[in-house]
Amino acid sequence: MSKAKIELVTGSTVSDISGLRNRLNTKESKTIHSEDESDGSNNAQEKDSLLIQKKKIEKKSITSKTKLNKNDALMFIAITIFSIFVRCYKISHPNQVVFDEVHFGKFAGQYMNRTYFFDLHPPLAKLMFTLAGKLTGYDGIFDFKSIGLNYDENNVHYVGMRMLSAILGALVAPASYILVRASGFGIVAGIFGSLVVCLENGLITQSRLILLDSIMIFFTAYSAMSYMVFRNVTDKPFTFSWWFWLLSTGFHMGCAISSKWIALFLVAFIGIATVYDLWEIIEDKDVSLQDYMNQFFAKALALIALPLAIYIISFIIHFQVLYKIKEPDSGFSKEFNISFEGAESTTTEKYIYYGSTVRVKHTNTNSGYLHSHKHNWQDEKSSKQQQVTIYGYPDGNNLFTITPAYNTTVEGLKHVKNGDIVRLKHKSTGSISGSSASPDSKKQLEAIYTKFRLIHVGLNCALYNSRQKLPKYAFEQTEVVCMRDCRPKMSTWHIEFVENDMEGAKSQIISYPKLTLWGKIMEYNKRMIETNNELIGDHPFASRPQKWPFLARGTAYWGGAGSVIYQLGNPAVWWLSSVSVIVFIVLVGVNHIYYKKTNTNLVEIDDANIFLLVVGYLLHYLPFFLIGRELFLHHYFAALWFSMMVFVCLVAKLVNNVSKNKVMVQLAVYSTLSLLIIHSYFTYFPITYGTQFTKKQCEKMKWRKNWDIDCSHAL
């Protein structure tokens, strides 16, 4: 018979600037040569002054700034109106549940009914859909049970929720205009940038449905835009405009994180941009140490404390709205579940003695109870003895009696203590096994409060939850094994139920304590992390990051009579944007090497703002290669937006560098690119909006042979 012991666990223009730089280089050289012919200290001061001027000019040469004016405000309004029209065209079509509207429409209904649910995304975007639905007549009754259910037949007011997504998606276009202008480029470049975003078919598809990404991208774009405008006023610290754009950056960043965790990449981008700007301020001798520290703490307040506060507030609202529960969520602790109205409370006796009947629960996964039944192991390599498993619900087969070690007797009433060697006797079959926990907890075992591990005395292994589902002969219950050197998280247990019928036993009744609001927020976020990591599926339209930049395939959203919604994107936009990122990186590298040899640039391409946008793209794209969970094309959209901004700014930079016939060159370049993008937009118009199309049209859409657009739906 096996033995175990108890161990308890405690719970300006570029050409002008280049000329100035060259003149400074010449003057600096002459000054250095004249040091022997004049007063040394005067020459040293002049040299230092020239070096400072040179640094400032070099910095200016790679950091363009633009002061926004009334014309920009008028353009913002005009672009918004046009973009809303593009996004909202026939937005009620199709009048059926499409793709993940199944989830996010349903969640809006549960918010309205105040009934708890779990989702792996933060709550803000879902709360916004709920408010939009409430204001436009959705009553929360329709359950969005499956794709294809008809809204009109069920009298569902769904358009308001789609309109929220569409309007916020439309507002990304004017934000792109402002970002391009704030990056130092002209009105024409800004209009071109807004057109590129406005006519991007993939973003249009995403923003016409009840989906989270449109809201997240809206907040991402406005956070990046705000910081780019903020960089134009950094020389006027603590003015109204300085504070406004800094706080706007933090506010939108906080809202983005509170909508989808992909926005954590945005946090990295704003963080790197802030560190870069703080480093630049160190070189400015006009900024005192006190002023520098004031700016540092102001940015910490706006870009760390404010976003974190928004994130926490979104969860506070989430749990204030969802105060009822229909049935316990097995993925959470009992303490979490009983904190909702309508939950059943578990009560038990507190003290545990030898002879007590107990129900042992796995602590950290909440996957169930130590369990046995009158069936033996059938695997060839098994012990052939009675099965011991983990079962998700309490029943008679979860009950065990704690008995002393073999050949050991206990006289009278005795508490089970830390370090005791015990055996667990299965209540209904009489079979015996052994158990343990971590040594720095309470001295004696108590129900609910004491966390422990069960250690096999002879083998020195811990009772461990493998989380593997057993074969049908073990009723597909969860495997429990004895594991050496295992993580305490998966080998920690507690006793949920105690029954004592011994004479003199104390019978103090206890129950699980309810979690505080902060405790619920922490446990919920922990579960979100675990669930995201466990999303490893085999969806037919899942795709990996290497396929995204050049649009290897799209995602089928819906199919109807003579029409489909297939999220593909505008190929002209995607391909030009991806190439632009590569071109900029290559040109900067070539410039660096050429400058080392000649002290001049081969191409005047260096621009701190474009460089930051490239960093933003890489931070929103490369991390996905490290993520093993199931991914889709829409996970690329934040990175796509940054690449589009790189494309627009790079084109503007190259066009501005042309010295002759600049106006005609601008007209030719922007017109050609715009016509290409417009042509591509209209080519994929039917699958973007779900309008009817013919098989001939469908075949013409397959610019790449592997695009699996379903032409069987075409007329």
C-alpha positions in Angstrom: 0.0 0.0 0.0 1.3 3.5 -0.9 2.0 6.1 1.7 2.0 9.9 1.5 2.7 12.8 3.8 0.8 16.1 4.1 2.8 19.3 3.3 0.6 22.4 3.6 0.9 25.4 1.2 0.4 29.0 2.1 -1.9 30.6 0.3 12.7 73.3 -43.7 13.5 71.5 -47.1 16.0 68.8 -47.3 18.3 70.5 -49.8 18.5 73.7 -47.7 19.4 71.7 -44.7 22.0 69.6 -46.5 23.6 72.8 -47.7 23.7 74.2 -44.1 25.2 70.9 -42.9 28.0 71.1 -45.6 28.7 74.8 -44.7 28.9 73.9 -41.1 31.3 71.0 -41.8 33.5 73.4 -43.7 33.4 76.1 -41.1 34.0 73.6 -38.3 37.1 72.4 -40.2 38.4 76.0 -40.7 37.9 76.7 -37.0 39.8 73.7 -35.9 42.7 74.6 -38.2 42.9 78.1 -36.8 43.2 77.1 -33.2 47.0 77.6 -33.2 46.6 81.1 -34.7 44.1 82.6 -32.2 43.0 82.4 -28.6 42.4 78.8 -27.7 39.4 79.4 -25.4 37.6 81.5 -27.9 38.1 78.9 -30.6 36.9 76.2 -28.3 33.7 78.1 -27.5 33.1 78.8 -31.2 33.7 75.1 -32.0 31.2 74.0 -29.3 28.6 76.5 -30.6 29.0 75.2 -34.2 28.8 71.6 -33.1 25.5 72.4 -31.2 24.1 74.2 -34.3 25.2 71.3 -36.5 23.4 68.8 -34.2 20.2 70.8 -34.2 20.3 71.2 -38.0 20.9 67.4 -38.4 18.0 66.7 -36.1 15.8 69.1 -38.0 16.7 67.4 -41.2 15.2 64.1 -40.1 12.3 65.5 -38.1 9.7 67.3 -40.2 6.9 69.3 -38.4 3.7 70.9 -39.6 1.4 73.3 -37.9 -2.2 72.3 -38.4 -4.7 75.1 -39.4 -8.4 75.7 -40.3 -7.9 74.1 -43.7 -6.9 70.8 -42.0 -10.1 71.0 -39.9 -12.2 71.4 -43.0 -10.4 68.5 -44.7 -11.0 66.4 -41.6 -14.7 67.0 -41.9 -14.9 66.4 -45.6 -12.9 63.1 -45.4 -15.1 61.9 -42.5 -18.3 62.5 -44.5 -16.9 60.6 -47.5 -15.5 57.8 -45.4 -18.8 57.3 -43.5 -20.6 57.0 -46.9 -18.1 54.3 -48.0 -18.4 52.4 -44.8 -22.2 52.6 -44.3 -23.3 51.9 -47.8 -26.1 49.2 -47.5 -24.9 48.4 -44.0 -28.1 46.5 -43.2 -27.1 43.9 -45.8 -26.9 41.0 -45.2 -29.8 40.9 -42.7 -28.3 37.8 -41.2 -25.8 36.9 -38.5 -22.3 37.1 -40.1 -19.1 35.5 -38.9 -18.2 36.5 -35.3 -21.4 38.5 -34.8 -22.4 35.2 -33.3 -20.2 36.1 -30.3 -20.2 39.8 -30.0 -23.9 40.3 -30.6 -24.7 37.6 -28.1 -22.4 39.3 -25.5 -24.3 42.6 -26.0 -27.5 40.7 -25.1 -26.0 39.2 -22.0 -24.9 42.7 -20.9 -28.4 43.9 -21.3 -29.7 40.9 -19.3 -27.0 41.5 -16.7 -25.9 37.9 -16.9 -22.3 36.9 -16.5 -20.3 35.5 -19.4 -16.6 34.9 -20.1 -14.8 36.2 -23.2 -11.0 36.2 -23.9 -11.1 39.9 -24.9 -11.3 43.0 -22.5 -14.8 44.5 -22.1 -14.7 48.0 -23.5 -15.6 47.4 -27.2 -18.3 44.9 -26.1 -19.7 47.5 -23.7 -19.8 50.1 -26.5 -21.7 47.7 -28.8 -24.2 47.1 -25.9 -24.7 50.9 -25.5 -25.2 51.3 -29.3 -27.7 48.4 -29.3 -29.6 49.8 -26.4 -29.9 53.2 -27.9 -31.1 51.9 -31.2 -33.7 49.4 -30.0 -32.0 46.0 -29.5 -33.7 44.4 -26.5 -31.2 41.7 -25.7 -33.6 38.8 -26.4 -32.2 37.5 -29.7 -29.3 35.2 -28.9 -27.2 35.3 -32.1 -27.0 31.6 -31.9 -25.6 30.7 -35.3 -24.3 32.3 -38.5 -27.1 32.8 -41.0 -30.0 33.5 -38.6 -32.3 36.2 -40.0 -32.5 39.4 -38.1 -35.6 40.7 -39.7 -37.6 37.5 -39.1 -36.7 37.9 -35.4 -37.4 41.6 -35.3 -33.8 42.4 -34.2 -32.5 46.0 -34.2 -29.0 45.2 -35.3 -28.1 48.1 -37.6 -27.2 50.4 -34.7 -24.4 48.1 -33.5 -23.1 47.8 -37.1 -23.2 51.6 -37.4 -21.0 52.0 -34.4 -18.3 49.8 -36.0 -18.7 51.6 -39.3 -18.5 55.1 -38.0 -15.4 54.4 -35.9 -13.9 52.6 -38.8 -14.7 55.6 -41.1 -13.0 58.0 -38.6 -9.7 56.2 -39.1 -9.4 57.9 -42.6 -9.4 61.5 -41.3 -7.0 60.4 -38.5 -4.7 59.2 -41.2 -4.9 62.5 -42.9 -3.9 64.3 -39.7 -1.0 61.9 -39.0 0.5 62.4 -42.5 0.2 66.2 -42.0 1.7 66.1 -38.5 4.6 64.0 -40.0 5.6 67.0 -42.0 3.9 66.4 -45.4 1.4 68.5 -47.4 -2.3 68.6 -47.8 -2.2 66.5 -51.0 -0.2 63.8 -49.3 -2.7 63.8 -46.4 -5.7 63.5 -48.8 -3.9 60.6 -50.5 -3.3 58.9 -47.2 -7.0 59.2 -46.2 -8.0 57.8 -49.6 -5.7 54.8 -49.2 -7.3 54.0 -45.8 -10.8 54.8 -46.9 -10.7 52.4 -49.9 -9.0 49.5 -48.1 -11.5 46.7 -48.7 -10.4 44.5 -45.7 -10.9 47.3 -43.3 -14.3 48.1 -44.9 -15.5 44.5 -44.4 -14.4 44.5 -40.8 -16.0 47.8 -40.0 -19.4 47.0 -41.4 -20.1 44.2 -38.9 -20.4 43.7 -35.1 -16.7 42.9 -34.6 -14.1 44.3 -32.2 -11.3 45.0 -34.6 -12.8 48.2 -36.1 -13.1 49.7 -32.6 -9.5 48.7 -31.6 -8.0 50.0 -34.9 -9.9 53.3 -34.3 -8.3 53.8 -30.9 -4.9 52.6 -32.3 -5.0 55.2 -35.1 -6.0 58.0 -32.8 -3.4 57.2 -30.3 -0.6 57.2 -32.9 -2.1 60.3 -34.5 -2.2 62.1 -31.2 1.4 61.3 -30.4 2.6 62.4 -33.9 0.8 65.8 -33.3 2.3 65.9 -29.8 5.8 65.6 -31.3 5.1 68.9 -33.1 4.6 70.8 -29.8 7.3 69.2 -27.7 9.2 72.5 -27.8 6.2 74.1 -25.8 6.0 71.9 -22.8 3.1 72.1 -20.4 1.0 74.3 -22.7 -2.6 73.4 -23.3 -1.9 71.8 -26.7 1.0 69.9 -25.2 -1.2 68.4 -22.4 -4.1 67.9 -24.8 -2.3 65.7 -27.3 -0.3 63.9 -24.6 -3.4 63.0 -22.7 -5.2 62.1 -26.0 -2.4 59.6 -26.7 -2.8 58.0 -23.3 -6.6 58.0 -23.4 -6.9 56.3 -26.8 -4.1 53.9 -25.9 -6.0 52.9 -22.8 -9.2 52.4 -24.7 -7.4 50.3 -27.3 -5.9 47.9 -24.7 -9.4 47.7 -23.1 -10.8 46.6 -26.4 -8.3 43.9 -27.5 -5.0 42.8 -26.2 -3.4 43.2 -29.6 -3.1 46.8 -28.6 -0.3 45.9 -26.2 1.9 46.2 -29.3 0.7 49.9 -29.4 1.9 50.3 -25.9 5.3 49.1 -27.0 5.3 51.5 -30.0 4.3 54.6 -27.9 6.8 53.5 -25.2 9.7 53.4 -27.7 8.7 56.7 -29.3 8.6 58.3 -25.9 12.0 57.0 -24.9 13.4 58.2 -28.2 12.0 61.7 -27.6 13.1 61.8 -24.0 16.6 60.9 -25.1 16.5 63.7 -27.6 15.6 66.2 -24.9 18.7 65.2 -22.9 20.9 66.8 -25.6 19.0 70.1 -25.3 21.0 72.3 -22.9 18.1 74.8 -22.7 16.2 72.1 -20.7 17.1 72.0 -17.1 17.2 68.8 -15.0 14.0 69.9 -13.2 12.2 70.6 -16.5 13.3 67.2 -17.8 12.0 65.3 -14.7 8.7 67.2 -14.9 8.3 66.1 -18.5 9.3 62.6 -17.6 6.7 62.3 -14.8 4.0 64.0 -16.9 4.5 61.4 -19.6 4.4 58.6 -17.1 1.1 59.9 -15.8 -0.4 60.3 -19.3 1.0 57.2 -20.9 1.1 54.7 -18.1 -1.2 55.7 -15.3 -4.0 56.9 -17.5 -4.2 53.9 -19.8 -4.0 51.5 -16.8 -6.8 53.4 -15.0 -9.0 53.1 -18.2 -8.3 49.4 -18.4 -9.3 48.8 -14.8 -12.4 51.1 -15.0 -13.6 49.0 -18.0 -13.5 45.9 -15.9 -15.2 47.7 -13.0 -18.1 48.6 -15.3 -18.0 45.0 -16.7 -18.6 43.5 -13.2 -21.0 46.2 -12.1 -23.2 45.4 -15.2 -22.8 41.6 -14.9 -23.9 40.9 -11.4 -26.0 37.7 -12.0 -24.9 34.2 -12.9 -27.0 31.3 -14.3 -24.6 28.5 -13.6 -21.1 28.2 -12.3 -18.2 28.7 -14.7 -15.9 25.7 -14.2 -13.0 27.7 -15.4 -13.0 29.9 -12.3 -12.7 29.4 -8.6 -15.6 28.9 -6.3 -14.7 32.2 -4.7 -15.2 33.9 -8.0 -18.5 32.1 -8.9 -20.2 32.7 -5.5 -19.5 36.5 -5.8 -22.4 36.7 -8.3 -26.1 36.9 -7.5 -27.8 33.6 -8.0 -24.8 31.4 -7.3 -25.0 28.4 -4.9 -22.8 28.7 -1.9 -20.8 25.7 -0.7 -20.7 25.1 3.1 -18.7 22.6 5.0 -17.2 21.7 8.4 -13.9 23.4 9.0 -11.7 21.0 10.9 -10.2 17.8 9.5 -9.3 14.8 11.6 -8.2 11.2 11.0 -11.4 9.5 10.0 -12.9 12.6 8.3 -14.7 12.1 5.0 -13.4 14.7 2.5 -13.8 15.9 -1.1 -10.5 17.0 -2.6 -10.5 19.6 -5.3 -7.7 20.7 -7.7 -7.0 24.3 -6.8 -5.5 26.2 -9.7 -7.3 24.8 -12.8 -10.7 24.4 -11.2 -11.0 21.3 -13.4 -12.6 19.2 -10.7 -12.3 16.7 -7.9 -10.1 13.8 -7.0 -12.3 10.9 -8.1 -12.5 7.1 -8.2 -14.9 4.5 -9.3 -15.2 0.7 -9.5 -13.3 0.2 -12.8 -9.7 -0.8 -13.3 -7.1 0.6 -15.7 -7.1 -1.3 -19.0 -3.9 0.0 -20.7 -1.2 -2.7 -21.0 1.4 -0.6 -19.1 -1.0 0.3 -16.3 -1.2 -1.0 -12.8 -4.5 -2.8 -13.6 -5.7 -1.3 -10.3 -8.8 0.9 -9.6 -8.9 4.1 -11.6 -8.2 7.4 -9.9 -9.1 10.5 -12.0 -10.4 14.1 -11.8 -14.1 14.6 -12.4 -15.6 18.0 -12.9 -18.6 17.7 -10.6 -19.2 16.7 -7.0 -20.7 13.2 -6.5 -20.5 10.2 -4.2 -17.3 8.9 -6.0 -15.5 12.1 -4.9 -15.5 11.2 -1.3 -12.4 9.8 0.5 -11.7 9.0 4.2 -8.4 10.2 5.7 -6.7 7.3 7.5 -3.3 7.1 9.1 -0.2 5.4 7.5 0.0 1.7 7.2 0.7 -0.1 10.5 0.0 3.2 12.4 -2.8 3.7 14.8 -4.3 7.0 16.0 -5.9 7.2 19.4 -8.7 9.6 20.0 -9.6 12.7 18.0 -6.5 13.9 16.2 -6.1 16.8 13.6 -4.3 16.1 10.4 -1.2 18.2 10.4 1.5 19.4 8.0 4.0 16.6 7.3 1.7 13.8 8.4 1.8 10.5 6.5 -1.7 9.5 5.5 -3.7 7.3 3.2 -6.9 8.2 1.4 -9.6 5.5 1.5 -12.2 5.7 -1.2 -15.6 6.0 0.5 -17.7 3.9 -1.8 -15.2 1.1 -2.9 -12.8 1.0 0.0 -9.7 1.2 -2.1 -6.7 3.0 -0.6 -4.2 5.5 -2.0 -1.8 8.2 -0.6 -1.1 12.2 -0.9 0.8 16.0 0.1 1.4 20.1 -0.1 4.1 22.9 0.3 5.8 23.2 3.7 5.3 26.9 4.7 1.6 27.1 5.5 -0.6 26.5 8.5 0.3 23.7 10.9 -2.9 21.8 10.5 -5.2 20.9 7.6 -8.4 22.9 7.3 -11.2 22.8 4.7 -11.2 25.5 1.9 -8.5 27.7 3.4 -5.5 25.2 3.4 -3.8 24.6 0.0 -1.6 21.5 0.0 0.3 19.0 -2.2 0.1 15.2 -1.9 3.6 13.6 -2.0 4.1 9.9 -2.4 6.5 8.9 0.3 8.3 6.1 -1.5 8.5 7.6 -5.0 8.8 11.3 -3.9 6.4 12.4 -6.6 3.4 14.7 -6.3 -0.2 14.1 -7.2 -0.4 16.0 -10.5 -3.2 17.2 -12.8 -2.0 16.5 -16.3 -5.1 18.1 -17.9 -5.2 15.3 -20.4 -8.5 13.7 -21.3 -8.5 9.9 -20.7 -9.9 7.3 -23.1 -13.5 6.2 -23.1 -12.8 3.3 -20.8 -12.0 5.9 -18.1 -15.1 7.9 -19.1 -13.0 10.7 -20.7 -12.3 12.1 -17.3 -9.1 14.1 -16.6 -5.9 12.2 -15.9 -4.1 12.5 -12.6 -0.6 11.1 -12.2 2.3 11.2 -9.8 5.0 13.6 -11.1 8.5 14.4 -9.9 9.8 18.0 -10.1 6.4 19.3 -11.2 5.1 22.9 -10.9 3.2 23.5 -7.7 0.4 25.2 -9.7 -0.6 21.8 -11.2 -0.1 19.8 -8.0 -1.9 22.0 -5.5 -5.2 20.8 -3.9 -7.6 21.9 -1.2 -10.5 20.2 0.6 -13.9 21.6 -0.3 -16.1 19.3 1.8 -15.6 17.7 5.2 -17.9 15.4 7.1 -17.1 14.3 10.7 -19.0 11.7 12.6 -16.4 11.2 15.3 -17.3 11.9 18.9 -16.1 15.2 20.1 -15.3 16.6 16.7 -15.7 20.4 16.4 -18.4 21.3 13.8 -17.7 24.9 12.9 -19.3 25.6 9.5 -17.4 27.7 6.9 -17.9 28.5 3.2 -15.9 30.0 0.4 -15.2 33.7 0.9 -16.5 35.9 -1.9 -13.9 37.5 -4.0 -13.5 41.3 -3.9 -13.9 43.3 -7.0 -10.2 43.5 -7.4 -9.9 39.8 -6.9 -12.4 39.1 -9.6 -10.6 41.4 -12.0 -7.3 39.7 -11.4 -8.7 36.2 -11.7 -10.6 37.1 -14.9 -7.4 38.5 -16.5 -5.5 35.4 -15.5 -8.1 33.2 -17.2 -8.0 35.5 -20.3 -4.2 34.8 -20.6 -4.7 31.1 -20.2 -7.5 30.9 -22.7 -5.6 32.9 -25.3 -2.7 30.5 -25.0 -4.9 27.5 -25.4 -6.5 28.7 -28.7 -4.8 26.2 -30.9 -7.3 25.0 -33.4 -7.6 24.0 -37.1 -10.0 26.6 -38.5 -10.2 26.3 -42.3 -9.5 30.1 -42.8 -6.8 30.4 -40.1 -3.5 31.8 -41.4 0.0 32.5 -40.2 1.8 35.8 -40.2 4.2 35.1 -43.1 1.1 35.0 -45.4 -0.3 38.4 -44.4 1.9 41.2 -45.9 1.3 40.1 -49.5 -2.3 38.8 -49.0 -1.8 35.1 -49.6 -5.5 34.4 -48.7 -8.6 35.9 -47.2 -11.4 34.8 -44.8 -14.9 33.7 -45.8 -17.4 35.5 -43.6 -20.8 34.8 -45.2 -22.5 33.3 -48.3 -25.9 34.1 -49.8 -27.8 33.8 -53.0 -25.5 35.1 -55.7 -23.3 36.9 -53.1 -20.6 36.3 -50.5 -18.7 38.4 -48.0 -15.0 37.4 -48.3 -12.5 39.5 -46.3 -9.6 39.9 -48.7 -8.4 43.5 -48.7 -7.4 45.9 -51.5 -4.4 44.1 -53.1 -2.9 47.3 -54.5 -2.9 48.9 -51.0 -1.5 45.8 -49.3 1.3 45.1 -51.8 2.4 48.8 -52.2 2.4 49.2 -48.4 4.5 46.1 -47.7 7.0 47.0 -50.5 7.2 50.5 -49.0 8.3 49.2 -45.6 11.0 47.1 -47.3 12.2 49.9 -49.5 12.5 52.4 -46.6 14.5 49.9 -44.5 16.8 49.2 -47.5 17.3 52.9 -48.4 18.1 53.8 -44.8 20.7 51.0 -44.7 22.2 52.0 -48.0 22.3 55.7 -46.9 24.1 54.8 -43.7 26.8 52.9 -45.5 27.1 55.6 -48.2 27.3 58.4 -45.6 30.1 56.5 -43.9 32.2 56.6 -47.1 31.3 60.1 -48.5 29.8 62.1 -45.6 26.7 62.7 -47.8 23.5 60.8 -48.3 22.8 58.9 -51.5 19.1 59.6 -51.2 17.5 62.1 -48.9 15.2 59.6 -47.2 16.1 59.9 -43.5 13.0 61.0 -41.6 12.4 60.3 -37.9 8.6 60.2 -38.3 8.7 57.6 -41.1 11.2 55.6 -39.0 8.8 55.6 -36.1 6.0 54.4 -38.3 8.1 51.5 -39.5 8.9 50.7 -35.9 5.1 50.8 -35.3 4.6 48.3 -38.2 7.2 45.9 -37.0 6.0 46.0 -33.4 2.4 45.2 -34.6 3.6 42.4 -37.0 6.7 40.5 -35.9 5.4 39.4 -32.4 2.8 37.2 -34.1 5.5 34.9 -35.2 6.0 34.0 -31.5 2.3 33.4 -30.9 1.2 29.8 -31.2 -2.5 30.4 -31.0 -4.9 30.3 -34.0 -4.6 33.5 -36.0 -6.6 35.1 -38.8 -6.1 37.8 -41.4 -7.8 40.5 -39.3 -5.0 40.1 -36.7 -2.8 42.0 -39.2 -5.0 45.1 -39.5 -3.2 47.3 -37.0 0.1 46.5 -38.6 -1.5 47.1 -42.0 -2.5 50.6 -41.0 1.0 51.4 -40.0 2.4 50.1 -43.3 -0.2 52.2 -45.2 1.1 55.3 -43.3 4.7 54.3 -44.2 3.6 54.0 -47.9 2.0 57.4 -48.0 4.8 59.2 -46.2 7.5 57.5 -48.2 5.8 58.5 -51.5 5.4 62.1 -50.2 9.1 62.1 -49.1 10.4 60.9 -52.5 8.1 63.2 -54.5 9.2 66.2 -52.4 12.8 65.4 -53.1 12.3 65.9 -56.9 13.6 69.4 -57.6 12.2 70.0 -61.2 8.5 70.0 -62.2 7.5 69.1 -58.7 3.8 70.0 -59.2 3.5 67.9 -62.3 5.4 65.0 -60.7 3.2 65.1 -57.7 0.1 65.2 -59.9 1.3 62.3 -62.0 2.4 60.1 -59.0 -0.6 60.7 -56.8 -3.1 60.3 -59.8 -1.6 57.1 -61.0 -1.5 55.5 -57.5 -5.0 56.7 -56.7 -6.5 55.3 -59.9 -4.8 52.0 -59.2 -6.2 51.8 -55.7 -9.7 52.9 -56.9 -9.7 50.3 -59.6 -8.7 47.6 -57.1 -11.4 48.8 -54.7 -14.2 48.5 -57.3 -12.8 45.1 -58.4 -13.4 43.7 -55.0 -16.5 45.7 -54.2 -18.9 42.7 -54.5 -17.2 40.5 -51.9 -16.6 43.5 -49.6 -20.2 44.5 -49.4 -21.8 41.2 -50.2 -23.5 42.4 -53.3 -24.5 40.1 -56.2 -21.8 39.2 -58.7 -21.3 36.9 -61.6 -18.9 34.0 -62.0 -17.0 36.0 -64.6 -16.5 38.8 -62.1 -15.4 36.2 -59.5 -12.8 34.7 -61.7 -11.4 38.2 -62.5 -10.9 38.8 -58.8 -8.4 36.0 -58.5 -5.3 38.0 -59.0 -3.5 35.2 -57.2 -4.4 31.7 -58.1 -4.6 30.5 -54.5 -7.3 32.9 -53.5 -10.1 30.7 -52.5 -13.1 33.1 -53.2 -16.1 30.8 -53.5 -17.4 31.4 -57.0 -20.1 28.7 -56.6 -22.3 31.5 -54.9 -21.9 33.7 -58.0 -24.7 34.2 -60.5 
